[in-house]
Amino acid sequence: MSERKVLNKYYPPDFDPSKIPKLKLPKDRQYVVRLMAPFNMRCKTCGEYIYKGKKFNARKETVQNETYLGLPIFRFYIKCTRCLAEITFKTDPENTDYFMEHGATRNFQAEALLEQEEKRLQKEREDEELNNPMKVLENRTKDSKLEMEVLENLQELKELNQRQANVDFEGMLQKYQKFEEEQKQRQQEEDEQETKSMLEIAQQKRILDDSDSDEEVPKPVHNQKVRSTLKPTDILSEQKPDHQNKKLKPESWERSVGTLSGKTRLSGLVVKKPSGMKVNPGKETGKQEGCATSNGAGDRNSAPGPPERHSSASGSSSLSLLGAYSDSEESSE
């Protein structure tokens, strides 16, 4: 299948490239190329950091009168991204690197500087050895001493490795596991002892509280025994609230009018009959008869009245009243 874009060109048999006219261009002509920053740099004017790999539209030119083994050296012009200051650097085919020329400083160049310093020292040493044979012996003795020191250090490291190889790591791990288990058991035992001590303290507190309550409880029991000897109606009087026992202040209308109580002022004259005395019916009737005769005689002499007064005044039966009434008439006759 034929290609869509044909890159080959047709050269006729009578083609002569020497007949093609050449353009006369200046040797320091500049070309616009697209490139990336070959290293990290910092602008001197504004201090902006330009990192490796940042893309620029640079101008390229060939450096005049500078070559390395017939290879041309190129110079590149770029502009700072912040202040638009011009920065230039050129190729370094000797070290396969780039050389910072103007407008910025290169960062992280420590390794390159160390390599350059090592190369410089090596070159100076070679030059000295060529011109001074005694310097060669001195350098050899120094190298032999360094080699002996390095071998001793390697031997020490090997001995340390052998000592560590003899160590039983599995046994160490087992011991460590046992130690951890013992620590856990100790912690559990300490926790259990603490819980037991706390429970004992709580129980002692409860016992003390119970003992205090037991000492206080018998007092009402003793009171109950004493109350049992008293009358059962005393409980009602004792259980009255305090606000009922207190005497209320008389109201203003009570002061002017008086109380509406059922008690009369003559209630204090009535004497209550004692409950412990025994009454003989015979004696009582005799007394009542005597009182009736005397009362009947006085009433008869003063003014005759109906017999209903005698029945209402006395508390005896109707038969005793009739007997007393008849006796009083006979005595009067």
PLY file of the C-alpha trace (Angstrom):
ply
format ascii 1.0
element vertex 333
property float x
property float y
property float z
element edge 332
property int vertex1
property int vertex2
end_header
0.00 0.00 0.00
1.42 3.37 -0.98
2.00 6.07 1.63
-0.36 8.97 1.88
2.44 11.49 2.41
5.29 10.84 0.03
8.62 12.11 1.37
10.77 11.00 -1.59
11.56 13.48 -4.33
12.33 12.94 -7.99
15.80 13.82 -9.13
16.23 13.90 -12.89
19.31 12.26 -14.46
20.79 15.62 -15.46
20.56 17.02 -11.85
23.65 18.92 -10.76
23.59 20.23 -7.12
26.52 22.58 -7.76
24.37 24.61 -10.08
21.91 25.40 -7.22
22.58 28.91 -5.92
23.38 29.17 -2.18
21.97 31.83 0.09
24.51 34.07 1.74
23.45 34.18 5.43
25.36 35.77 8.33
27.35 33.39 10.50
25.85 34.76 13.77
22.29 34.39 12.59
19.75 33.63 15.37
16.97 31.08 15.17
13.86 30.85 17.33
13.62 27.40 18.87
11.44 25.75 21.53
13.39 24.32 24.44
13.15 23.42 28.14
15.29 24.78 30.95
18.19 22.31 31.35
18.68 22.99 35.09
17.19 24.87 38.05
18.07 28.54 38.10
17.18 31.76 39.89
16.87 35.16 38.29
19.33 37.77 39.60
17.07 40.77 39.05
13.77 39.61 40.66
14.74 36.38 42.44
12.21 34.23 40.55
12.89 30.48 40.56
12.90 28.79 37.17
12.68 25.03 37.51
14.13 22.40 35.30
11.82 21.41 32.45
10.06 24.76 32.03
9.44 25.52 28.34
10.64 28.68 26.60
10.69 30.18 23.12
14.46 30.78 22.99
16.80 32.33 20.45
19.70 30.13 19.39
23.02 31.17 17.86
26.44 29.61 17.27
29.30 30.92 19.40
32.04 32.38 17.23
35.62 31.18 17.59
34.69 28.48 20.17
34.65 24.78 19.38
35.38 21.55 21.22
37.03 18.89 19.06
35.40 20.40 16.02
31.97 20.53 17.64
30.24 23.92 17.58
29.01 25.50 20.79
25.53 27.07 20.86
24.21 29.93 22.95
20.57 30.30 24.04
18.68 33.45 25.08
15.57 33.18 27.26
13.51 35.68 29.29
12.49 35.50 32.95
8.82 34.61 33.45
8.35 37.41 35.99
10.53 40.40 35.11
11.34 39.51 31.45
15.08 39.90 32.12
17.37 38.21 29.58
19.12 35.01 30.66
21.80 33.31 28.56
23.47 29.91 28.81
25.49 27.79 26.35
26.31 24.15 25.72
29.31 22.40 27.36
30.16 19.33 25.23
33.30 18.65 27.29
31.22 17.81 30.42
28.04 16.89 28.51
26.21 19.68 30.32
25.19 23.33 30.04
27.09 26.34 31.35
25.31 29.31 32.96
26.57 32.51 31.37
24.53 35.60 32.33
21.31 36.78 34.07
20.79 33.98 36.61
22.51 31.62 39.06
22.39 27.85 38.88
20.96 25.94 41.85
21.82 22.43 43.13
25.28 22.46 41.55
27.11 20.90 44.50
27.61 17.52 42.86
29.02 19.06 39.72
31.42 21.20 41.75
32.61 18.16 43.72
33.25 16.22 40.56
35.19 19.12 39.11
37.28 19.42 42.28
38.08 15.69 42.26
39.12 15.85 38.63
41.34 18.87 39.34
43.09 17.12 42.24
43.60 13.99 40.19
45.13 16.00 37.37
47.49 17.85 39.73
48.63 14.56 41.25
49.41 13.08 37.87
51.42 16.15 36.92
53.45 15.94 40.16
54.17 12.24 39.70
55.48 12.83 36.20
58.05 15.39 37.31
58.91 14.08 40.86
59.69 10.33 41.38
59.80 10.72 45.19
56.24 11.97 45.14
55.24 8.74 43.49
56.65 6.71 46.45
54.87 8.95 48.96
51.56 8.57 47.16
52.01 4.79 47.01
52.70 4.53 50.75
49.60 6.68 51.46
47.49 4.46 49.24
48.81 1.30 50.97
47.99 2.74 54.39
44.48 3.62 53.24
44.01 0.12 51.90
45.15 -1.43 55.21
42.70 0.76 57.15
39.88 -0.17 54.83
40.69 -3.89 55.22
40.73 -3.56 59.03
37.38 -1.85 58.98
35.96 -4.57 56.77
37.27 -7.24 59.13
35.64 -5.55 62.11
32.36 -5.36 60.27
32.58 -9.07 59.41
33.19 -9.97 63.06
30.22 -7.88 64.13
28.05 -9.62 61.56
29.20 -13.02 62.81
28.38 -12.08 66.41
24.93 -10.97 65.38
24.48 -14.17 63.37
25.05 -16.26 66.51
22.21 -14.51 68.28
19.00 -16.59 68.50
16.34 -14.16 67.37
13.53 -16.69 67.90
14.56 -17.21 71.51
14.66 -13.46 72.04
11.18 -13.11 70.59
9.87 -15.91 72.82
11.41 -14.28 75.89
9.89 -10.99 74.93
6.48 -12.62 74.48
6.76 -14.29 77.89
7.73 -10.98 79.45
4.70 -9.31 77.88
2.39 -12.09 79.14
3.80 -11.74 82.67
3.25 -8.00 82.56
-0.35 -8.52 81.44
-0.94 -11.03 84.26
0.53 -8.62 86.80
-1.67 -5.83 85.54
-4.74 -8.07 85.75
-3.85 -9.12 89.30
-3.31 -5.50 90.33
-6.65 -4.54 88.78
-8.40 -7.38 90.62
-6.81 -6.38 93.91
-7.88 -2.79 93.38
-11.45 -3.86 92.61
-11.52 -6.09 95.69
-10.23 -3.30 97.90
-12.84 -0.94 96.49
-15.61 -3.49 97.10
-14.43 -4.08 100.67
-14.41 -0.34 101.34
-17.91 -0.03 99.90
-19.15 -2.97 102.00
-17.65 -1.47 105.15
-19.39 1.80 104.42
-22.68 -0.01 103.92
-22.22 -1.95 107.18
-21.50 1.27 109.05
-24.55 2.93 107.52
-26.72 -0.08 108.43
-25.38 -0.11 112.00
-26.15 3.59 112.35
-29.67 3.03 111.06
-30.16 0.04 113.40
-29.14 2.13 116.38
-31.64 4.80 115.47
-34.55 2.41 114.75
-35.13 0.95 118.32
-36.23 4.36 119.63
-39.62 4.30 117.91
-40.05 0.64 118.99
-39.67 1.64 122.65
-42.18 4.38 122.12
-44.63 1.86 120.69
-44.30 -0.28 123.81
-45.01 2.72 126.00
-47.94 3.71 123.85
-49.43 0.24 124.16
-49.89 0.87 127.89
-51.78 4.07 127.20
-55.34 4.40 126.01
-56.04 3.71 122.35
-57.73 7.08 121.95
-54.50 8.90 122.79
-53.20 8.14 119.32
-55.78 10.43 117.79
-54.76 13.28 120.01
-51.05 12.71 119.29
-51.51 12.45 115.54
-53.12 15.85 115.29
-51.09 18.20 113.15
-49.31 21.11 114.66
-51.40 23.67 112.88
-54.54 22.26 114.60
-52.97 22.28 118.08
-52.08 25.93 117.75
-54.75 28.30 118.85
-56.00 30.41 116.05
-56.22 34.13 116.54
-59.80 35.40 116.95
-61.18 37.20 113.98
-62.40 40.79 114.15
-66.12 39.80 114.12
-65.52 37.30 116.92
-64.07 40.03 119.08
-67.18 42.19 118.66
-69.97 39.55 118.56
-68.45 36.48 120.18
-67.94 32.91 119.15
-70.69 30.68 117.84
-69.70 27.68 119.90
-72.26 25.27 121.37
-70.77 25.55 124.88
-72.47 27.88 127.35
-70.84 29.91 130.05
-72.44 27.74 132.75
-70.90 24.57 131.39
-68.18 24.75 134.02
-70.78 24.32 136.81
-71.73 20.83 135.64
-69.59 18.23 137.37
-68.84 15.06 135.50
-69.55 11.88 137.42
-66.37 9.92 138.05
-66.22 6.69 136.13
-64.47 4.65 138.84
-67.16 4.95 141.57
-69.73 2.16 142.10
-73.37 2.97 142.53
-75.75 1.00 144.86
-79.28 1.04 143.59
-80.77 0.79 147.08
-78.92 3.76 148.47
-79.57 5.80 145.40
-83.29 5.14 145.58
-83.35 6.03 149.29
-81.59 9.29 148.65
-83.91 10.06 145.81
-86.94 9.26 148.00
-85.70 11.57 150.73
-85.08 14.35 148.31
-88.48 13.78 146.78
-90.28 13.95 150.16
-88.55 17.12 151.11
-89.17 18.65 147.77
-92.74 17.42 147.77
-93.46 18.89 151.19
-92.06 22.24 150.32
-93.90 22.32 147.02
-97.11 21.19 148.71
-96.94 23.83 151.34
-96.02 26.58 148.92
-98.19 25.75 145.94
-99.60 22.63 144.52
-98.01 21.70 141.21
-98.28 18.91 138.78
-96.34 15.71 139.35
-94.48 16.16 136.04
-91.78 18.29 137.73
-90.75 15.40 139.94
-90.55 13.06 137.00
-88.45 15.49 134.96
-86.08 16.41 137.82
-85.32 12.89 138.97
-83.48 10.32 136.87
-85.12 7.23 138.55
-87.89 5.04 137.28
-91.56 5.97 137.28
-92.43 3.44 140.03
-90.05 5.04 142.51
-91.56 8.43 141.73
-95.07 7.13 142.38
-93.94 5.66 145.67
-92.31 8.89 146.68
-95.43 10.84 145.74
-97.70 8.62 147.85
-95.37 8.84 150.84
-95.39 12.59 150.65
-99.22 12.75 150.78
-99.37 10.43 153.82
-96.78 12.44 155.65
-98.69 15.65 154.99
-101.92 14.16 156.36
0 1
1 2
2 3
3 4
4 5
5 6
6 7
7 8
8 9
9 10
10 11
11 12
12 13
13 14
14 15
15 16
16 17
17 18
18 19
19 20
20 21
21 22
22 23
23 24
24 25
25 26
26 27
27 28
28 29
29 30
30 31
31 32
32 33
33 34
34 35
35 36
36 37
37 38
38 39
39 40
40 41
41 42
42 43
43 44
44 45
45 46
46 47
47 48
48 49
49 50
50 51
51 52
52 53
53 54
54 55
55 56
56 57
57 58
58 59
59 60
60 61
61 62
62 63
63 64
64 65
65 66
66 67
67 68
68 69
69 70
70 71
71 72
72 73
73 74
74 75
75 76
76 77
77 78
78 79
79 80
80 81
81 82
82 83
83 84
84 85
85 86
86 87
87 88
88 89
89 90
90 91
91 92
92 93
93 94
94 95
95 96
96 97
97 98
98 99
99 100
100 101
101 102
102 103
103 104
104 105
105 106
106 107
107 108
108 109
109 110
110 111
111 112
112 113
113 114
114 115
115 116
116 117
117 118
118 119
119 120
120 121
121 122
122 123
123 124
124 125
125 126
126 127
127 128
128 129
129 130
130 131
131 132
132 133
133 134
134 135
135 136
136 137
137 138
138 139
139 140
140 141
141 142
142 143
143 144
144 145
145 146
146 147
147 148
148 149
149 150
150 151
151 152
152 153
153 154
154 155
155 156
156 157
157 158
158 159
159 160
160 161
161 162
162 163
163 164
164 165
165 166
166 167
167 168
168 169
169 170
170 171
171 172
172 173
173 174
174 175
175 176
176 177
177 178
178 179
179 180
180 181
181 182
182 183
183 184
184 185
185 186
186 187
187 188
188 189
189 190
190 191
191 192
192 193
193 194
194 195
195 196
196 197
197 198
198 199
199 200
200 201
201 202
202 203
203 204
204 205
205 206
206 207
207 208
208 209
209 210
210 211
211 212
212 213
213 214
214 215
215 216
216 217
217 218
218 219
219 220
220 221
221 222
222 223
223 224
224 225
225 226
226 227
227 228
228 229
229 230
230 231
231 232
232 233
233 234
234 235
235 236
236 237
237 238
238 239
239 240
240 241
241 242
242 243
243 244
244 245
245 246
246 247
247 248
248 249
249 250
250 251
251 252
252 253
253 254
254 255
255 256
256 257
257 258
258 259
259 260
260 261
261 262
262 263
263 264
264 265
265 266
266 267
267 268
268 269
269 270
270 271
271 272
272 273
273 274
274 275
275 276
276 277
277 278
278 279
279 280
280 281
281 282
282 283
283 284
284 285
285 286
286 287
287 288
288 289
289 290
290 291
291 292
292 293
293 294
294 295
295 296
296 297
297 298
298 299
299 300
300 301
301 302
302 303
303 304
304 305
305 306
306 307
307 308
308 309
309 310
310 311
311 312
312 313
313 314
314 315
315 316
316 317
317 318
318 319
319 320
320 321
321 322
322 323
323 324
324 325
325 326
326 327
327 328
328 329
329 330
330 331
331 332
